[in-house]
């Protein structure tokens, strides 16, 4: 369908508010699409169970990446199957606040943020509830007088594992997380939305790098490719070739030649009751 509007005549005969309405309608009819923030497709493998380091997540206002999966290592964390199956995701603190709910691209609940660093390190911890499966088996409770009887049981399974995505954003290859110390000379940045980029090397703070922001103290730095980042890469893991996840990505350095990150060891200084989650 062709629509022709004569500029001066259109402006003279139609009030300003009506012209705005007609303009929007014409754009819709002609197939023109206007978007303020274009959506970026997220591969299903990066936003589905089991969640792991490099999983993409969304809150009501932001999107970020899982940096590391942990378990409760306290006495109470191991007394029941349910507690043993609860997992925790460590991500960047500037991604949100305690109480924020995080989901996948499809809206599946990942978990709720339950802790944020009081020492002004860039950490946020998200609790991931386990999956509950109900089972039915033949049998009777002692003292039961009715036959046949059935026993209903429930089992809990973790929905997040101690693994890290090791490639680009499309494929789903991953490796077990073996530790939290830096190992080797070169490292990788496992960006959730942009994919893994490697050839990063540790460096001292550049002289022209601004001071750490108030909510992200004690940052460390690497030199390597970071030019093509996307919104939501914050919180991504920095990992070594042996699978050690040693850092949580904070952002690019001011000269765009490297990355800022927070050492995972700083989390364990604040929270001693956690350990790496099993890879399965």
Protein Blocks (a to p, Z undefined) as FASTA:
>chain_A
ZZdddfklmmmmpcfklmmmmmmmmmmmnopacdfbdcddddfklmcccddehiacddfk
bccddfbdcddfbfklmmpmklmmpccddddfklpcehiacddfkopafbdcfbdcfklp
acddddddddddddddedddehiabdcddddddddddfbdcdddfbdfkbmcdcddfbjc
dedjbdcdddfknopaehiacddddfklccddfklghiacddddfklccehigoiacddf
kopafbdcfbdcfklpaccdddfklmmmmmmmbccddfZZ
